[in-house]
Amino acid sequence: MLPRQQHLLNALNACSSACNECYSANLTSALAAGRVRGILLTRDCADLSQLVAAFVARGSEHVHYLLRECAELCRACADEAAQYTDSCSRRCTEACRQAEDACRTAY
């Protein structure tokens, strides 16, 4: 695997993990009602990041179609998470921004 592909896989996996962590934390939080959009975005971002990682890992010829959408979703998720100051949201913001950059660089 090329270093660029490994970088992309690492960023996508980190993003998925951070988003899953935030999803779970926010879903059970007393503040969940005020974070519905963020909760939904973290779930979508985690799922799409995992899907794109699978396409990258198997060298799919169609991965480039998903990279642009993944970058956009990572940006939206990061923007939403950046509104909050808890540690989970900060990790999610950082991981999503790195995945967005990796996806944009790859397509």
C-alpha positions as CSV (number, residue, x, y, z in Angstrom):
1,M,0.0,0.0,0.0
2,L,1.3,3.4,-0.9
3,P,2.0,5.9,2.0
4,R,-0.7,8.3,0.6
5,Q,-3.3,5.5,0.8
6,Q,-2.2,4.5,4.3
7,H,-2.5,8.2,5.4
8,L,-6.0,8.3,4.0
9,L,-6.9,5.0,5.7
10,N,-5.5,6.2,9.0
11,A,-7.4,9.5,8.8
12,L,-10.7,7.8,7.9
13,N,-10.4,5.2,10.7
14,A,-9.6,7.9,13.2
15,C,-12.5,9.9,12.0
16,S,-14.9,7.0,12.3
17,S,-13.7,6.2,15.8
18,A,-14.0,9.7,17.0
19,C,-17.4,10.1,15.5
20,N,-18.6,6.9,17.0
21,E,-17.4,7.9,20.4
22,C,-19.1,11.3,20.1
23,Y,-22.3,9.7,18.8
24,S,-22.5,7.4,21.8
25,A,-21.5,10.2,24.3
26,N,-24.0,12.7,22.9
27,L,-26.8,10.2,22.5
28,T,-26.8,9.4,26.2
29,S,-26.1,13.0,27.3
30,A,-28.6,15.2,29.1
31,L,-27.9,17.7,26.3
32,A,-28.9,15.3,23.5
33,A,-32.1,17.2,22.6
34,G,-30.1,20.2,21.7
35,R,-27.5,18.2,19.7
36,V,-29.8,16.3,17.3
37,R,-28.1,17.5,14.2
38,G,-24.7,16.8,15.6
39,I,-25.7,13.3,16.7
40,L,-27.0,12.5,13.2
41,L,-23.9,14.0,11.5
42,T,-21.5,11.9,13.7
43,R,-23.4,8.7,12.8
44,D,-23.4,9.5,9.1
45,C,-19.8,10.6,9.2
46,A,-18.7,7.4,11.0
47,D,-20.5,5.2,8.6
48,L,-19.3,6.9,5.4
49,S,-15.7,7.1,6.7
50,Q,-15.8,3.3,7.2
51,L,-17.3,2.7,3.8
52,V,-14.7,4.8,2.1
53,A,-11.9,3.2,4.1
54,A,-13.2,-0.2,2.8
55,F,-13.1,1.1,-0.8
56,V,-9.6,2.4,-0.4
57,A,-8.3,-0.8,1.3
58,R,-9.6,-3.0,-1.6
59,G,-8.4,-0.5,-4.3
60,S,-11.9,0.0,-5.7
61,E,-11.9,1.9,-9.0
62,H,-15.0,3.7,-7.7
63,V,-13.5,5.2,-4.5
64,H,-13.0,8.6,-6.1
65,Y,-16.8,9.0,-6.4
66,L,-17.1,8.7,-2.6
67,L,-14.1,10.8,-1.6
68,R,-15.8,14.1,-2.4
69,E,-18.9,13.3,-0.5
70,C,-16.8,12.1,2.4
71,A,-14.9,15.3,2.5
72,E,-18.1,17.3,2.5
73,L,-19.6,15.3,5.3
74,C,-16.5,15.4,7.4
75,R,-16.5,19.2,7.0
76,A,-20.1,19.5,8.1
77,C,-19.5,17.2,11.0
78,A,-16.4,19.1,12.1
79,D,-18.2,22.4,11.8
80,E,-21.1,21.2,14.0
81,A,-18.8,19.6,16.6
82,A,-16.7,22.8,16.8
83,Q,-19.6,24.5,18.3
84,Y,-19.1,22.6,21.6
85,T,-16.3,22.7,24.0
86,D,-16.3,19.2,25.5
87,S,-13.3,16.9,24.9
88,C,-15.3,14.5,22.7
89,S,-16.4,17.3,20.4
90,R,-12.9,18.6,20.2
91,R,-11.5,15.2,19.2
92,C,-14.3,14.8,16.7
93,T,-13.6,18.2,15.2
94,E,-9.9,17.4,14.8
95,A,-10.4,13.9,13.4
96,C,-13.0,15.1,10.9
97,R,-10.8,18.0,9.7
98,Q,-7.9,15.6,9.1
99,A,-10.1,13.2,7.3
100,E,-11.6,16.0,5.2
101,D,-8.1,17.1,4.2
102,A,-7.0,13.5,3.4
103,C,-10.1,12.9,1.2
104,R,-9.7,16.2,-0.6
105,T,-6.0,15.5,-1.2
106,A,-6.9,12.0,-2.6
107,Y,-9.4,13.1,-5.2
